[in-house]
Amino acid sequence: MTALIPADGPTAAPLIAELRRADARQRAASAVNAELTGLYWQVGQRIHREILGSQRAGYGEEVGSTLRRQLSRAPLNVLTGRICLV
């Protein structure tokens, strides 16, 4: 069986380092996505419990505008427009 990279040829070290960095970036992105999914789920649970009183929201009702009004009056508006319903 022949070697993929000859012993006297170019080294594979740069390629291996690049692959490790790409793998680390992928793992970091997956961890961030998992955290964001958990955050959005918690936001949805609080909306369901505190705003809707644990009732199902009817589509087309004013849930989004009510939530925006309530969040805009909060002393620390930590939720941005990307998280709030439009």
Rosetta constraint file for C-alpha pairs under 8 A:
AtomPair CA 5 CA 9 HARMONIC 6.55 0.50
AtomPair CA 5 CA 10 HARMONIC 7.43 0.50
AtomPair CA 5 CA 11 HARMONIC 7.68 0.50
AtomPair CA 5 CA 12 HARMONIC 7.58 0.50
AtomPair CA 6 CA 10 HARMONIC 7.71 0.50
AtomPair CA 12 CA 16 HARMONIC 6.13 0.50
AtomPair CA 13 CA 17 HARMONIC 6.05 0.50
AtomPair CA 14 CA 18 HARMONIC 6.13 0.50
AtomPair CA 15 CA 19 HARMONIC 6.19 0.50
AtomPair CA 16 CA 20 HARMONIC 6.19 0.50
AtomPair CA 17 CA 21 HARMONIC 6.27 0.50
AtomPair CA 18 CA 22 HARMONIC 6.18 0.50
AtomPair CA 19 CA 23 HARMONIC 6.09 0.50
AtomPair CA 20 CA 24 HARMONIC 6.12 0.50
AtomPair CA 21 CA 25 HARMONIC 6.14 0.50
AtomPair CA 22 CA 26 HARMONIC 6.18 0.50
AtomPair CA 23 CA 27 HARMONIC 6.22 0.50
AtomPair CA 24 CA 28 HARMONIC 6.12 0.50
AtomPair CA 25 CA 29 HARMONIC 6.10 0.50
AtomPair CA 26 CA 30 HARMONIC 6.16 0.50
AtomPair CA 27 CA 31 HARMONIC 6.19 0.50
AtomPair CA 28 CA 32 HARMONIC 6.22 0.50
AtomPair CA 29 CA 33 HARMONIC 6.11 0.50
AtomPair CA 30 CA 34 HARMONIC 6.15 0.50
AtomPair CA 31 CA 35 HARMONIC 6.27 0.50
AtomPair CA 32 CA 36 HARMONIC 6.14 0.50
AtomPair CA 33 CA 37 HARMONIC 6.06 0.50
AtomPair CA 34 CA 38 HARMONIC 6.29 0.50
AtomPair CA 35 CA 39 HARMONIC 6.17 0.50
AtomPair CA 36 CA 40 HARMONIC 6.09 0.50
AtomPair CA 37 CA 41 HARMONIC 6.10 0.50
AtomPair CA 38 CA 42 HARMONIC 6.19 0.50
AtomPair CA 39 CA 43 HARMONIC 6.22 0.50
AtomPair CA 40 CA 44 HARMONIC 6.12 0.50
AtomPair CA 40 CA 83 HARMONIC 7.66 0.50
AtomPair CA 41 CA 45 HARMONIC 6.15 0.50
AtomPair CA 42 CA 46 HARMONIC 6.21 0.50
AtomPair CA 43 CA 47 HARMONIC 6.20 0.50
AtomPair CA 44 CA 48 HARMONIC 6.07 0.50
AtomPair CA 45 CA 49 HARMONIC 6.06 0.50
AtomPair CA 46 CA 50 HARMONIC 5.51 0.50
AtomPair CA 46 CA 51 HARMONIC 7.33 0.50
AtomPair CA 47 CA 51 HARMONIC 4.97 0.50
AtomPair CA 47 CA 52 HARMONIC 6.34 0.50
AtomPair CA 48 CA 52 HARMONIC 5.02 0.50
AtomPair CA 48 CA 53 HARMONIC 6.39 0.50
AtomPair CA 48 CA 54 HARMONIC 5.14 0.50
AtomPair CA 48 CA 55 HARMONIC 6.90 0.50
AtomPair CA 48 CA 56 HARMONIC 7.43 0.50
AtomPair CA 49 CA 53 HARMONIC 4.97 0.50
AtomPair CA 49 CA 54 HARMONIC 4.52 0.50
AtomPair CA 49 CA 55 HARMONIC 7.83 0.50
AtomPair CA 50 CA 54 HARMONIC 7.33 0.50
AtomPair CA 51 CA 67 HARMONIC 7.43 0.50
AtomPair CA 52 CA 56 HARMONIC 7.16 0.50
AtomPair CA 52 CA 57 HARMONIC 6.92 0.50
AtomPair CA 57 CA 61 HARMONIC 7.37 0.50
AtomPair CA 57 CA 63 HARMONIC 7.17 0.50
AtomPair CA 62 CA 66 HARMONIC 6.08 0.50
AtomPair CA 63 CA 67 HARMONIC 6.04 0.50
AtomPair CA 64 CA 68 HARMONIC 6.15 0.50
AtomPair CA 64 CA 84 HARMONIC 7.66 0.50
AtomPair CA 64 CA 85 HARMONIC 5.12 0.50
AtomPair CA 64 CA 86 HARMONIC 6.19 0.50
AtomPair CA 65 CA 69 HARMONIC 6.17 0.50
AtomPair CA 65 CA 85 HARMONIC 7.83 0.50
AtomPair CA 65 CA 86 HARMONIC 7.68 0.50
AtomPair CA 66 CA 70 HARMONIC 6.25 0.50
AtomPair CA 67 CA 71 HARMONIC 6.06 0.50
AtomPair CA 67 CA 84 HARMONIC 7.73 0.50
AtomPair CA 67 CA 85 HARMONIC 7.65 0.50
AtomPair CA 68 CA 72 HARMONIC 5.96 0.50
AtomPair CA 68 CA 84 HARMONIC 6.80 0.50
AtomPair CA 68 CA 85 HARMONIC 7.34 0.50
AtomPair CA 69 CA 73 HARMONIC 6.49 0.50
AtomPair CA 70 CA 74 HARMONIC 6.62 0.50
AtomPair CA 71 CA 77 HARMONIC 6.36 0.50
AtomPair CA 71 CA 79 HARMONIC 7.70 0.50
AtomPair CA 72 CA 77 HARMONIC 6.44 0.50
AtomPair CA 73 CA 77 HARMONIC 7.79 0.50
AtomPair CA 79 CA 83 HARMONIC 6.15 0.50
AtomPair CA 79 CA 84 HARMONIC 6.78 0.50
AtomPair CA 80 CA 84 HARMONIC 6.39 0.50
AtomPair CA 81 CA 85 HARMONIC 7.48 0.50
AtomPair CA 81 CA 86 HARMONIC 7.74 0.50
